[in-house]
Amino acid sequence: MTTIRLVDIRKIGLGVPEPSRDDLLNVGRDIVDSFSSTGFAYLSNHGISQQLQDYTFTVAKGFFDLDTEQKLAYERFVRTGYTGYTPIAGDNSTNATDSAAGVTDLKECFDLRCLEDACPDDVAPQLGPQLRRIGTACRQLSERLLAALDAALGSGQLLTSCHRRQLQPGGWTVLRLLHYPAAGGAAAGRCQTRCGAHTDFSTLTLLFQHGVGGLQVEMSDGRWISAEPIPGTILVNIGDVIEVMTSGRLRATNHRVLLPTSEPARGTARQSMAFFVQPDQGTTVAPLDGDPRYQPIDFNSFIQDKFASVYPTYKESDWKC
Ligand SMILES: O=C(O)CCC(=O)C(=O)O
């Protein structure tokens, strides 16, 4: 049975001041090996402390527990720009078939695009500082992972050099807090999923799950396997960018979070956090081997199209970069 591999990245984790070239290559190969079967890997000994993760989830819950009007004052792309709050059913990962059937995602989110972006300091004074702390750690870890992948894929410094602006002006990388409210009884209404099946439009995604599982990953034969949280690990998966770069040798895998059908799981809220590592503005992503089956992607246009497909009310002109 296919399972998602656990890769020990101690030798390139944040506990190491500067990983050696050999360690980057060896760990990178292990990660690529896992990606080639499932598109995902669990990373252990990564160096992002549990305390930092746990406190981020505590602060996030404090924000999501606020009144809807207080959160909507920071609504993403409406009151703010790329950083901000997305209400329930405001961003639907759900595929076209489900979307035609009126299925929406029962989730709310808060995204941070730049470390210096304004956060809801008036209603959640801890949120901004905490997001900046964990965002900085995620950025440092993703730089190590990109260097390891560059070594393993033989792409020189390509991945490293087109992700230099993570969480800075000119970057598309984003840190997202997710909250899936309890859906006991009729609370779910027309929302019938937590997060619809999708591939990420990122290069890589670091995913932190706070205790409650539910994430599923689609295998190449159409079976869905669980990606339950494993204490002490971070899940990493590849997105559409790596699929194009590797001409499909590594595939961005569909994943989803279903709404549990039975109690008490259905009545239990779920929290997660995703760090979407995305190329800097102005990047064109092309297959490393020039495979003509994969057209180069202008990432600026690509991400705008993706926003338009997941945000029902998105218009590029609504916000400034
Ligand atoms: O919450 C999760 O576990 C998955 C979230 C996810 O796939 C996404 O936001 O793209």
The ligand as an SDF file (V2000), in Angstrom:
LIG
                    3D

 10  9  0  0  0  0  0  0  0  0999 V2000
   -6.1120   22.2010    5.9060 O   0  0  0  0  0  0  0  0  0  0  0  0
   -5.4920   21.3510    5.3000 C   0  0  0  0  0  0  0  0  0  0  0  0
   -5.0480   20.3440    5.8650 O   0  0  0  0  0  0  0  0  0  0  0  0
   -5.2470   21.4770    3.8160 C   0  0  0  0  0  0  0  0  0  0  0  0
   -5.3530   22.8730    3.3010 C   0  0  0  0  0  0  0  0  0  0  0  0
   -5.0680   22.9750    1.8440 C   0  0  0  0  0  0  0  0  0  0  0  0
   -4.9310   22.0010    1.1450 O   0  0  0  0  0  0  0  0  0  0  0  0
   -4.9620   24.2870    1.1940 C   0  0  0  0  0  0  0  0  0  0  0  0
   -5.2570   25.3050    1.8330 O   0  0  0  0  0  0  0  0  0  0  0  0
   -4.5540   24.3340    0.0150 O   0  0  0  0  0  0  0  0  0  0  0  0
  1  2  2  0
  2  3  1  0
  2  4  1  0
  4  5  1  0
  5  6  1  0
  6  7  2  0
  6  8  1  0
  8  9  2  0
  8 10  1  0
M  END
$$$$
